[in-house]
Amino acid sequence: MRKRNKGRMLSRNKSQRKALLKSLMSGLFLREKIKTTEAKAKELRVVAEKSITRARQNTVFSRRMLAKTLAPQIVKKLVDEIAPKYGNRPGGYTRIIKLGPRRSDSAKMVIIELVK
């Protein structure tokens, strides 16, 4: 029983799940909009919003913490371009827009994007 365990497993083990979220987060911060499944987007939202909140502090410590999971060019873009946009915003940096089901396997598809 998975009592009191947060998060979605996404049919992967821990290392694969971590790599998947890292890849999705990198794509989201580079392109500011990506198309993925609903479950992945809901899990990505949690991780991405925590990263943006961390980047808003703009300290050496926050950059180092972000650099543990993201590539240097993405950390730079996140801290220098994305985080200053949300200076006064208390949260809710992403938006999930539902699309129709995917044709091949009927998975619920969404677009997750950064709020302007």
Beta strands, then each sheet from edge to edge (+ up, - down):
strand 1: 33-37
strand 2: 94-101
strand 3: 108-114
sheet 1: 1+ 3- 2+
end
